[in-house]
Amino acid sequence: MKREITLNNELTLSWPSGFHQMTDEEMKEAYRGDDSMHWGFWDKERHTVIMVLCKKYNPLAIKLTSQKKMVIKNEKMTRAMCSKNAYKFEFFFTHQLAGSIVGGFCYTYSVGEIRQAAKCVLVQRKNYIYNIACYGRAENSPTDHELFDKVLDSVSFS
């Protein structure tokens, strides 16, 4: 992984070959969320997207929220958003990221007849929460998740 980008002037990560940084149009199609800052990387042949969402929060709210509670809350919100898409929670996990232990979860869902798999981690940094996620076809999830772990291992903060 040689391609590197710094997001929000503090989070640097590398993305794998075969992926391209998504255009604004591609991001609008893939992500129809709130006012979060977001970036994406897409491998069209594999049907895999790596996305980073960043949202600023009240500093006190961040200090009062534990990593574990934040991950559990995000899983519940994801479950609610994907309830019509055959959402299935897989498991929670932890990952060493830029010198800290962060939490995340894996799940599957359907888009039409196609089963998708997702793996995401949540990172608290200053007044921001970053959601770094990988989405792809369920049949590719072992390889996608391995690739995603390499992206997570490349993350650093300035």
FIDOVEX-707931 format. One record per atom (N, C-alpha, C, O, CB): residue number from 1; residue in one letter; atom name; x, y, z. Coordinates in steps of 0.1 Angstrom, whole numbers. Glycine has a CB too. Layout:
BEGIN
k	r	a	x	y	z
NUM	A	CA	X	Y	Z
...
! end
This chain:
BEGIN
k	r	a	x	y	z
1	M	N	8	-12	0
1	M	CA	0	0	0
1	M	C	9	12	0
1	M	O	16	15	10
1	M	CB	-10	0	12
2	K	N	9	20	-11
2	K	CA	17	31	-12
2	K	C	10	44	-13
2	K	O	15	55	-11
2	K	CB	26	30	-24
3	R	N	-3	44	-16
3	R	CA	-11	56	-18
3	R	C	-15	61	-4
3	R	O	-20	53	4
3	R	CB	-24	54	-26
4	E	N	-12	73	-1
4	E	CA	-15	78	13
4	E	C	-22	91	12
4	E	O	-20	99	2
4	E	CB	-1	80	20
5	I	N	-31	94	21
5	I	CA	-38	106	22
5	I	C	-40	110	36
5	I	O	-41	102	45
5	I	CB	-53	104	15
6	T	N	-40	123	39
6	T	CA	-43	129	52
6	T	C	-57	135	52
6	T	O	-60	143	43
6	T	CB	-32	139	56
7	L	N	-65	131	61
7	L	CA	-79	135	62
7	L	C	-81	144	74
7	L	O	-75	141	84
7	L	CB	-89	123	62
8	N	N	-89	154	72
8	N	CA	-92	163	83
8	N	C	-79	169	90
8	N	O	-79	172	102
8	N	CB	-100	156	94
9	N	N	-69	170	82
9	N	CA	-56	175	87
9	N	C	-50	168	98
9	N	O	-41	173	105
9	N	CB	-57	190	90
10	E	N	-54	155	101
10	E	CA	-48	148	112
10	E	C	-47	133	110
10	E	O	-38	127	115
10	E	CB	-55	151	124
11	L	N	-56	127	103
11	L	CA	-57	112	101
11	L	C	-50	109	88
11	L	O	-55	113	77
11	L	CB	-71	107	102
12	T	N	-39	101	88
12	T	CA	-33	97	76
12	T	C	-35	82	75
12	T	O	-33	75	84
12	T	CB	-18	101	76
13	L	N	-38	78	63
13	L	CA	-40	64	60
13	L	C	-35	60	46
13	L	O	-35	69	37
13	L	CB	-54	59	62
14	S	N	-32	48	44
14	S	CA	-28	43	30
14	S	C	-40	35	25
14	S	O	-47	28	33
14	S	CB	-15	35	30
15	W	N	-42	35	12
15	W	CA	-52	26	7
15	W	C	-46	17	-4
15	W	O	-36	20	-10
15	W	CB	-64	34	0
16	P	N	-52	5	-5
16	P	CA	-46	-5	-14
16	P	C	-46	-3	-28
16	P	O	-54	5	-33
16	P	CB	-52	-19	-11
17	S	N	-37	-9	-36
17	S	CA	-38	-8	-50
17	S	C	-51	-14	-55
17	S	O	-56	-23	-49
17	S	CB	-25	-15	-57
18	G	N	-55	-10	-66
18	G	CA	-68	-14	-72
18	G	C	-80	-5	-67
18	G	O	-90	-6	-73
18	G	CB	-71	-29	-67
19	F	N	-77	3	-57
19	F	CA	-88	12	-52
19	F	C	-85	26	-58
19	F	O	-73	30	-61
19	F	CB	-88	13	-37
20	H	N	-95	34	-60
20	H	CA	-93	48	-63
20	H	C	-101	57	-53
20	H	O	-111	52	-48
20	H	CB	-98	51	-78
21	Q	N	-96	69	-52
21	Q	CA	-103	78	-43
21	Q	C	-116	82	-50
21	Q	O	-116	86	-61
21	Q	CB	-95	91	-39
22	M	N	-127	80	-43
22	M	CA	-141	83	-48
22	M	C	-143	98	-51
22	M	O	-138	106	-43
22	M	CB	-152	78	-39
23	T	N	-150	101	-62
23	T	CA	-153	114	-65
23	T	C	-165	119	-57
23	T	O	-171	111	-50
23	T	CB	-157	116	-80
24	D	N	-168	132	-57
24	D	CA	-179	137	-49
24	D	C	-192	130	-54
24	D	O	-200	127	-45
24	D	CB	-180	152	-51
25	E	N	-193	128	-67
25	E	CA	-206	122	-72
25	E	C	-207	107	-67
25	E	O	-218	103	-62
25	E	CB	-206	122	-87
26	E	N	-196	100	-67
26	E	CA	-196	86	-62
26	E	C	-199	86	-47
26	E	O	-206	77	-42
26	E	CB	-182	79	-65
27	M	N	-194	96	-39
27	M	CA	-196	96	-25
27	M	C	-211	99	-22
27	M	O	-217	94	-13
27	M	CB	-187	107	-18
28	K	N	-217	108	-30
28	K	CA	-231	112	-28
28	K	C	-240	99	-31
28	K	O	-250	97	-24
28	K	CB	-235	123	-38
29	E	N	-236	91	-40
29	E	CA	-243	79	-44
29	E	C	-242	69	-33
29	E	O	-251	62	-29
29	E	CB	-239	73	-57
30	A	N	-230	67	-27
30	A	CA	-227	57	-17
30	A	C	-231	61	-3
30	A	O	-234	52	5
30	A	CB	-212	54	-17
31	Y	N	-230	74	0
31	Y	CA	-233	78	13
31	Y	C	-243	89	13
31	Y	O	-241	100	8
31	Y	CB	-220	83	20
32	R	N	-255	86	19
32	R	CA	-265	96	20
32	R	C	-268	99	34
32	R	O	-279	97	39
32	R	CB	-278	91	13
33	G	N	-258	104	41
33	G	CA	-259	106	56
33	G	C	-261	121	59
33	G	O	-266	129	52
33	G	CB	-247	101	62
34	D	N	-256	123	71
34	D	CA	-258	137	77
34	D	C	-247	146	73
34	D	O	-241	145	62
34	D	CB	-258	136	92
35	D	N	-243	155	81
35	D	CA	-233	165	78
35	D	C	-219	161	81
35	D	O	-210	169	81
35	D	CB	-236	178	85
36	S	N	-216	148	82
36	S	CA	-203	143	85
36	S	C	-194	146	73
36	S	O	-198	147	62
36	S	CB	-203	128	88
37	M	N	-181	148	76
37	M	CA	-171	148	66
37	M	C	-168	134	62
37	M	O	-168	125	70
37	M	CB	-157	156	70
38	H	N	-166	131	49
38	H	CA	-165	118	45
38	H	C	-156	116	33
38	H	O	-155	125	24
38	H	CB	-178	111	42
39	W	N	-149	105	32
39	W	CA	-140	102	21
39	W	C	-141	87	18
39	W	O	-144	79	27
39	W	CB	-125	105	25
40	G	N	-139	83	6
40	G	CA	-141	69	2
40	G	C	-131	65	-8
40	G	O	-125	73	-16
40	G	CB	-155	67	-3
41	F	N	-128	52	-8
41	F	CA	-119	45	-17
41	F	C	-126	33	-22
41	F	O	-132	25	-15
41	F	CB	-105	42	-10
42	W	N	-126	31	-36
42	W	CA	-135	21	-42
42	W	C	-126	12	-51
42	W	O	-119	17	-60
42	W	CB	-146	27	-49
43	D	N	-128	-1	-50
43	D	CA	-123	-11	-60
43	D	C	-136	-16	-67
43	D	O	-143	-24	-62
43	D	CB	-115	-22	-53
44	K	N	-138	-11	-79
44	K	CA	-150	-14	-87
44	K	C	-151	-29	-90
44	K	O	-161	-35	-91
44	K	CB	-151	-6	-99
45	E	N	-139	-35	-94
45	E	CA	-139	-49	-97
45	E	C	-143	-58	-86
45	E	O	-150	-68	-88
45	E	CB	-125	-53	-103
46	R	N	-138	-55	-74
46	R	CA	-141	-63	-62
46	R	C	-154	-59	-56
46	R	O	-160	-67	-47
46	R	CB	-130	-62	-52
47	H	N	-160	-48	-60
47	H	CA	-172	-43	-53
47	H	C	-170	-40	-39
47	H	O	-178	-43	-30
47	H	CB	-184	-52	-55
48	T	N	-158	-34	-36
48	T	CA	-154	-31	-22
48	T	C	-152	-16	-20
48	T	O	-145	-10	-28
48	T	CB	-142	-39	-18
49	V	N	-157	-10	-9
49	V	CA	-155	4	-6
49	V	C	-149	5	8
49	V	O	-154	-2	17
49	V	CB	-169	11	-7
50	I	N	-139	13	9
50	I	CA	-134	17	23
50	I	C	-138	32	25
50	I	O	-135	40	16
50	I	CB	-118	15	24
51	M	N	-145	34	36
51	M	CA	-150	48	38
51	M	C	-146	53	52
51	M	O	-145	45	61
51	M	CB	-165	48	37
52	V	N	-143	66	52
52	V	CA	-140	72	65
52	V	C	-150	84	67
52	V	O	-151	93	58
52	V	CB	-125	78	65
53	L	N	-157	83	78
53	L	CA	-167	94	82
53	L	C	-161	101	94
53	L	O	-155	94	103
53	L	CB	-181	88	84
54	C	N	-162	114	94
54	C	CA	-157	121	105
54	C	C	-167	132	110
54	C	O	-172	139	101
54	C	CB	-143	128	101
55	K	N	-170	132	122
55	K	CA	-180	141	127
55	K	C	-175	148	140
55	K	O	-169	141	149
55	K	CB	-194	134	130
56	K	N	-177	161	141
56	K	CA	-173	169	152
56	K	C	-184	168	163
56	K	O	-196	169	160
56	K	CB	-169	183	149
57	Y	N	-179	166	176
57	Y	CA	-189	166	187
57	Y	C	-185	176	198
57	Y	O	-174	181	197
57	Y	CB	-189	151	192
58	N	N	-194	178	207
58	N	CA	-191	186	218
58	N	C	-180	179	227
58	N	O	-181	167	229
58	N	CB	-204	188	227
59	P	N	-169	186	230
59	P	CA	-158	180	238
59	P	C	-163	172	251
59	P	O	-157	162	254
59	P	CB	-148	190	241
60	L	N	-172	178	258
60	L	CA	-177	172	270
60	L	C	-184	159	267
60	L	O	-182	149	274
60	L	CB	-186	181	278
61	A	N	-192	159	256
61	A	CA	-199	146	253
61	A	C	-189	135	249
61	A	O	-191	124	253
61	A	CB	-208	149	241
62	I	N	-178	139	242
62	I	CA	-168	129	239
62	I	C	-161	123	251
62	I	O	-159	111	253
62	I	CB	-158	135	229
63	K	N	-158	132	261
63	K	CA	-151	128	273
63	K	C	-160	119	282
63	K	O	-155	110	289
63	K	CB	-147	140	281
64	L	N	-173	121	281
64	L	CA	-183	113	289
64	L	C	-187	100	283
64	L	O	-193	92	289
64	L	CB	-195	121	292
65	T	N	-182	97	270
65	T	CA	-186	85	263
65	T	C	-174	76	262
65	T	O	-164	80	257
65	T	CB	-192	89	249
66	S	N	-176	64	267
66	S	CA	-165	54	266
66	S	C	-165	48	252
66	S	O	-174	49	245
66	S	CB	-166	43	277
67	Q	N	-153	43	248
67	Q	CA	-151	37	235
67	Q	C	-162	26	234
67	Q	O	-168	24	223
67	Q	CB	-137	31	234
68	K	N	-163	17	244
68	K	CA	-173	6	243
68	K	C	-187	11	241
68	K	O	-194	5	232
68	K	CB	-172	-2	256
69	K	N	-191	21	248
69	K	CA	-205	26	247
69	K	C	-207	32	233
69	K	O	-218	30	227
69	K	CB	-208	37	258
70	M	N	-197	39	228
70	M	CA	-198	45	215
70	M	C	-200	34	204
70	M	O	-208	36	195
70	M	CB	-185	53	212
71	V	N	-192	23	205
71	V	CA	-193	12	195
71	V	C	-207	6	196
71	V	O	-214	3	186
71	V	CB	-182	2	197
72	I	N	-212	3	208
72	I	CA	-225	-3	210
72	I	C	-236	6	205
72	I	O	-245	1	198
72	I	CB	-227	-6	225
73	K	N	-235	19	207
73	K	CA	-245	28	202
73	K	C	-245	29	187
73	K	O	-256	29	181
73	K	CB	-243	43	208
74	N	N	-233	29	181
74	N	CA	-232	29	167
74	N	C	-238	16	161
74	N	O	-245	16	150
74	N	CB	-218	31	162
75	E	N	-236	5	167
75	E	CA	-241	-8	162
75	E	C	-257	-8	162
75	E	O	-263	-12	153
75	E	CB	-236	-20	170
76	K	N	-262	-2	173
76	K	CA	-277	-1	174
76	K	C	-282	8	163
76	K	O	-293	5	158
76	K	CB	-281	4	188
77	M	N	-276	19	161
77	M	CA	-280	28	150
77	M	C	-279	22	136
77	M	O	-288	23	128
77	M	CB	-272	42	150
78	T	N	-268	14	134
78	T	CA	-267	7	121
78	T	C	-278	-4	120
78	T	O	-283	-5	109
78	T	CB	-253	0	121
79	R	N	-281	-11	131
79	R	CA	-291	-21	131
79	R	C	-305	-14	127
79	R	O	-312	-20	119
79	R	CB	-292	-28	145
80	A	N	-307	-3	132
80	A	CA	-320	4	129
80	A	C	-320	9	115
80	A	O	-331	7	108
80	A	CB	-322	16	139
81	M	N	-309	14	110
81	M	CA	-309	19	96
81	M	C	-310	8	86
81	M	O	-315	9	75
81	M	CB	-296	27	94
82	C	N	-305	-4	90
82	C	CA	-304	-15	80
82	C	C	-315	-26	83
82	C	O	-315	-37	78
82	C	CB	-291	-22	81
83	S	N	-325	-22	91
83	S	CA	-335	-32	95
83	S	C	-343	-38	84
83	S	O	-348	-49	84
83	S	CB	-344	-26	105
84	K	N	-345	-30	73
84	K	CA	-352	-34	61
84	K	C	-343	-42	51
84	K	O	-347	-46	41
84	K	CB	-359	-23	55
85	N	N	-330	-43	55
85	N	CA	-320	-49	46
85	N	C	-315	-62	51
85	N	O	-303	-65	49
85	N	CB	-309	-39	43
86	A	N	-323	-69	59
86	A	CA	-318	-82	64
86	A	C	-305	-81	72
86	A	O	-296	-89	71
86	A	CB	-317	-92	53
87	Y	N	-305	-71	81
87	Y	CA	-293	-68	89
87	Y	C	-290	-80	98
87	Y	O	-300	-86	104
87	Y	CB	-295	-56	98
88	K	N	-278	-84	99
88	K	CA	-274	-95	109
88	K	C	-261	-91	115
88	K	O	-250	-90	109
88	K	CB	-273	-109	102
89	F	N	-261	-89	128
89	F	CA	-249	-86	136
89	F	C	-240	-98	136
89	F	O	-245	-109	138
89	F	CB	-253	-81	150
90	E	N	-227	-96	134
90	E	CA	-218	-108	135
90	E	C	-210	-108	148
90	E	O	-212	-118	156
90	E	CB	-208	-107	123
91	F	N	-202	-98	151
91	F	CA	-194	-97	163
91	F	C	-188	-84	166
91	F	O	-186	-76	156
91	F	CB	-184	-108	163
92	F	N	-185	-81	179
92	F	CA	-177	-70	182
92	F	C	-162	-74	182
92	F	O	-159	-86	184
92	F	CB	-181	-64	196
93	F	N	-153	-64	181
93	F	CA	-139	-67	181
93	F	C	-131	-55	186
93	F	O	-137	-44	186
93	F	CB	-134	-72	167
94	T	N	-118	-57	189
94	T	CA	-109	-46	192
94	T	C	-98	-47	182
94	T	O	-94	-57	177
94	T	CB	-104	-46	207
95	H	N	-91	-35	180
95	H	CA	-80	-34	171
95	H	C	-70	-24	176
95	H	O	-74	-13	180
95	H	CB	-85	-31	156
96	Q	N	-57	-27	175
96	Q	CA	-47	-17	178
96	Q	C	-46	-8	166
96	Q	O	-43	-12	155
96	Q	CB	-33	-24	181
97	L	N	-48	5	169
97	L	CA	-48	15	158
97	L	C	-41	28	163
97	L	O	-45	34	173
97	L	CB	-63	19	154
98	A	N	-30	31	157
98	A	CA	-22	43	160
98	A	C	-18	44	175
98	A	O	-19	55	180
98	A	CB	-29	55	155
99	G	N	-15	32	181
99	G	CA	-11	33	195
99	G	C	-22	32	205
99	G	O	-20	32	217
99	G	CB	-3	45	198
100	S	N	-34	30	200
100	S	CA	-46	29	209
100	S	C	-54	17	206
100	S	O	-54	12	194
100	S	CB	-55	42	209
101	I	N	-62	12	215
101	I	CA	-71	1	213
101	I	C	-84	7	209
101	I	O	-90	15	217
101	I	CB	-72	-9	225
102	V	N	-90	4	198
102	V	CA	-103	9	193
102	V	C	-112	-3	191
102	V	O	-108	-14	190
102	V	CB	-101	17	180
103	G	N	-125	0	192
103	G	CA	-135	-10	191
103	G	C	-142	-9	177
103	G	O	-143	1	171
103	G	CB	-145	-10	202
104	G	N	-148	-20	174
104	G	CA	-156	-20	161
104	G	C	-165	-32	161
104	G	O	-167	-40	171
104	G	CB	-147	-21	149
105	F	N	-172	-34	150
105	F	CA	-181	-45	148
105	F	C	-182	-49	134
105	F	O	-180	-41	125
105	F	CB	-195	-42	154
106	C	N	-187	-62	132
106	C	CA	-189	-67	118
106	C	C	-204	-70	117
106	C	O	-210	-74	127
106	C	CB	-180	-79	115
107	Y	N	-209	-69	105
107	Y	CA	-223	-72	102
107	Y	C	-225	-75	88
107	Y	O	-216	-72	79
107	Y	CB	-233	-61	107
108	T	N	-236	-81	85
108	T	CA	-240	-84	71
108	T	C	-254	-78	68
108	T	O	-261	-75	78
108	T	CB	-240	-99	67
109	Y	N	-257	-75	56
109	Y	CA	-270	-69	52
109	Y	C	-272	-72	37
109	Y	O	-262	-77	30
109	Y	CB	-270	-54	55
110	S	N	-283	-70	32
110	S	CA	-286	-72	18
110	S	C	-289	-59	10
110	S	O	-295	-50	15
110	S	CB	-298	-82	16
111	V	N	-284	-59	-2
111	V	CA	-288	-49	-12
111	V	C	-294	-56	-23
111	V	O	-288	-62	-31
111	V	CB	-275	-40	-17
112	G	N	-308	-56	-23
112	G	CA	-315	-64	-33
112	G	C	-313	-79	-29
112	G	O	-315	-83	-18
112	G	CB	-311	-61	-48
113	E	N	-308	-86	-39
113	E	CA	-305	-101	-37
113	E	C	-290	-103	-33
113	E	O	-287	-115	-31
113	E	CB	-309	-109	-49
114	I	N	-283	-93	-32
114	I	CA	-268	-94	-30
114	I	C	-265	-92	-15
114	I	O	-268	-82	-9
114	I	CB	-260	-84	-38
115	R	N	-259	-102	-9
115	R	CA	-255	-102	5
115	R	C	-242	-94	6
115	R	O	-232	-97	-1
115	R	CB	-253	-116	11
116	Q	N	-241	-84	15
116	Q	CA	-230	-76	17
116	Q	C	-224	-78	31
116	Q	O	-232	-83	40
116	Q	CB	-234	-61	15
117	A	N	-212	-75	33
117	A	CA	-205	-76	46
117	A	C	-198	-63	49
117	A	O	-193	-57	40
117	A	CB	-195	-88	47
118	A	N	-198	-59	62
118	A	CA	-192	-47	66
118	A	C	-184	-49	79
118	A	O	-188	-57	87
118	A	CB	-202	-36	68
119	K	N	-173	-42	80
119	K	CA	-165	-42	92
119	K	C	-162	-27	95
119	K	O	-157	-20	86
119	K	CB	-152	-50	90
120	C	N	-164	-22	107
120	C	CA	-161	-8	110
120	C	C	-155	-7	123
120	C	O	-157	-15	133
120	C	CB	-174	0	109
121	V	N	-147	4	125
121	V	CA	-141	7	138
121	V	C	-144	22	140
121	V	O	-146	30	131
121	V	CB	-126	5	138
122	L	N	-145	25	153
122	L	CA	-148	39	157
122	L	C	-136	44	165
122	L	O	-131	37	174
122	L	CB	-161	40	165
123	V	N	-132	56	162
123	V	CA	-120	62	168
123	V	C	-123	76	174
123	V	O	-128	84	166
123	V	CB	-108	63	158
124	Q	N	-121	78	186
124	Q	CA	-123	91	192
124	Q	C	-109	99	191
124	Q	O	-99	93	195
124	Q	CB	-128	90	207
125	R	N	-110	111	187
125	R	CA	-97	119	185
125	R	C	-101	133	187
125	R	O	-108	139	179
125	R	CB	-90	116	172
126	K	N	-96	139	198
126	K	CA	-99	153	201
126	K	C	-114	155	202
126	K	O	-121	148	209
126	K	CB	-93	163	191
127	N	N	-120	164	193
127	N	CA	-135	166	193
127	N	C	-141	158	182
127	N	O	-153	161	179
127	N	CB	-138	181	192
128	Y	N	-135	149	176
128	Y	CA	-140	141	165
128	Y	C	-142	126	168
128	Y	O	-134	121	176
128	Y	CB	-131	143	153
129	I	N	-151	121	161
129	I	CA	-153	106	161
129	I	C	-151	102	146
129	I	O	-159	107	137
129	I	CB	-166	101	167
130	Y	N	-142	93	143
130	Y	CA	-140	88	130
130	Y	C	-146	74	129
130	Y	O	-144	65	138
130	Y	CB	-125	87	126
131	N	N	-154	71	119
131	N	CA	-159	58	116
131	N	C	-152	53	103
131	N	O	-154	59	93
131	N	CB	-175	58	115
132	I	N	-143	44	105
132	I	CA	-136	38	94
132	I	C	-142	25	91
132	I	O	-142	16	99
132	I	CB	-120	37	97
133	A	N	-147	23	78
133	A	CA	-154	11	75
133	A	C	-151	5	61
133	A	O	-146	12	53
133	A	CB	-169	14	75
134	C	N	-153	-8	60
134	C	CA	-151	-15	48
134	C	C	-164	-22	44
134	C	O	-170	-29	53
134	C	CB	-139	-25	49
135	Y	N	-169	-20	32
135	Y	CA	-181	-27	27
135	Y	C	-178	-34	15
135	Y	O	-171	-30	6
135	Y	CB	-192	-16	25
136	G	N	-184	-46	14
136	G	CA	-182	-54	1
136	G	C	-191	-66	1
136	G	O	-199	-68	10
136	G	CB	-167	-59	0
137	R	N	-190	-74	-9
137	R	CA	-198	-86	-11
137	R	C	-194	-96	0
137	R	O	-182	-98	3
137	R	CB	-196	-92	-25
138	A	N	-204	-102	5
138	A	CA	-202	-112	16
138	A	C	-192	-123	13
138	A	O	-184	-127	21
138	A	CB	-215	-118	21
139	E	N	-193	-128	0
139	E	CA	-184	-139	-4
139	E	C	-169	-134	-4
139	E	O	-160	-143	-3
139	E	CB	-188	-144	-17
140	N	N	-167	-121	-4
140	N	CA	-153	-116	-4
140	N	C	-149	-112	10
140	N	O	-137	-107	11
140	N	CB	-152	-105	-14
141	S	N	-157	-113	20
141	S	CA	-154	-107	33
141	S	C	-141	-112	39
141	S	O	-134	-103	45
141	S	CB	-165	-110	42
142	P	N	-137	-124	39
142	P	CA	-124	-128	45
142	P	C	-113	-120	39
142	P	O	-104	-115	46
142	P	CB	-122	-143	44
143	T	N	-112	-119	26
143	T	CA	-102	-112	19
143	T	C	-103	-97	21
143	T	O	-93	-90	24
143	T	CB	-101	-115	4
144	D	N	-115	-92	20
144	D	CA	-118	-77	23
144	D	C	-114	-73	37
144	D	O	-107	-63	39
144	D	CB	-132	-74	20
145	H	N	-117	-81	47
145	H	CA	-114	-78	61
145	H	C	-99	-78	63
145	H	O	-94	-70	71
145	H	CB	-121	-88	70
146	E	N	-92	-88	57
146	E	CA	-78	-88	58
146	E	C	-71	-75	52
146	E	O	-62	-70	58
146	E	CB	-72	-101	51
147	L	N	-76	-71	40
147	L	CA	-72	-59	34
147	L	C	-75	-47	42
147	L	O	-66	-38	44
147	L	CB	-78	-58	20
148	F	N	-87	-47	48
148	F	CA	-91	-36	57
148	F	C	-82	-35	69
148	F	O	-78	-24	73
148	F	CB	-105	-37	61
149	D	N	-78	-46	75
149	D	CA	-69	-46	86
149	D	C	-56	-39	83
149	D	O	-50	-32	91
149	D	CB	-67	-60	92
150	K	N	-51	-41	71
150	K	CA	-39	-35	66
150	K	C	-41	-20	65
150	K	O	-32	-12	68
150	K	CB	-34	-41	53
151	V	N	-52	-15	60
151	V	CA	-55	-1	60
151	V	C	-55	4	74
151	V	O	-50	15	77
151	V	CB	-69	2	53
152	L	N	-62	-3	84
152	L	CA	-62	2	98
152	L	C	-48	3	103
152	L	O	-45	12	111
152	L	CB	-71	-7	106
153	D	N	-40	-7	100
153	D	CA	-26	-7	105
153	D	C	-18	5	99
153	D	O	-8	8	105
153	D	CB	-19	-20	101
154	S	N	-22	10	88
154	S	CA	-15	22	82
154	S	C	-19	35	89
154	S	O	-12	45	86
154	S	CB	-17	22	67
155	V	N	-29	35	97
155	V	CA	-34	48	102
155	V	C	-25	54	112
155	V	O	-19	47	121
155	V	CB	-48	46	109
156	S	N	-23	67	110
156	S	CA	-15	75	120
156	S	C	-22	89	122
156	S	O	-30	93	113
156	S	CB	0	77	116
157	F	N	-19	95	133
157	F	CA	-24	108	136
157	F	C	-13	118	138
157	F	O	-3	115	143
157	F	CB	-33	108	149
158	S	N	-15	130	133
158	S	CA	-5	141	134
158	S	C	-9	151	145
158	S	O	-2	160	148
158	S	CB	-3	148	121
! end
